[in-house]
Amino acid sequence: MPSTFTHAPAEAERKQTGIGGKPPVDRRPTGGGGSGDDDGRNQERHGPRDLLYRIRFFLFSALAADLLFFALLVLFFFARQTGMRMDPRTHELSRDWQPVLLPPILYLNTAVLLLSALTMELARQNIFREVDVMEEWLGLGRPALRRTLPWMAATLTLGVLFLTGQVMAWRQLTAQGFAFGKWATPASYFFYIITGLHAAHLVLGIAALTLCLGTLGLLKRVELRQIAVDVTAWYWHVMGLAWLLLLVVLTAGQ
């Protein structure tokens, strides 16, 4: 007598395509009660790209607050120009704002800073160069790092040259009689504050560049090197843009 077999419910489900001709669904356990797609989204949410975006957001938020401070300083700069003082002998009101003749070296410093922005951008593009990054992922060397380091070293050198030029500009201004101190004029006082605060921010950028140059080779993961260079580059670019705006204010705003 022939034997009869009954199909298991799971096998019937695989064979019956259902209404609409849908293909059978291979149901596999996900280990946590969720679907594999959810796990993929979670990995993307906590991956290197998401980390880069979060760090960028934090950096841009801090720089936005910083630029707001510079904007308030510029507003005080223009408001102070309308200030009046009374002559104790004639009792007449007069403006005490004496425009400062900017040292010509400031324009040379500006060219140096713009050149440093170019070298910094080249460093950022090289660290994200797809062909080189793929070789690093495959363990075939560190071509992206080798291409990036010389441009970062050039940026560091140009940044130091810019700060050296700023010090020379301060000395030239002091030689013209616009010293920073008790007898400083309002215009020279604002000049030293504006340029000095920007120089202090650029010192932080130089410190970040120095840290990157010293530690990039120690970072084993490609994405960490990319994040370090990217964040440093955006900070440097914002400081370059801030200097251009401040130079316009100091040149045409008096």
Secondary structure, DSSP 4 states (H G I P E B T S, - for coil): --------HHHHHHH---TT-PPPP-----SSSS-HHHHHHHHHHTSHHHHHHHHHHHHHHHHHHHHHHHHHHHHHHHHHHT-EEE-TTT--EEE--------THHHHHHHHHHHHHHHHHHHHHHHT-HHHHHHHHTTS--HHHHHHHHHHHHHHHHHHHHHHHHHHHHHHHHHTT--SSTT--HHHHHHHHHHHHHHHHHHHHHHHHHHHHHHGGG--SHHHHHHHHHHHHHHHHHHHHHHHHHHHHHHH--
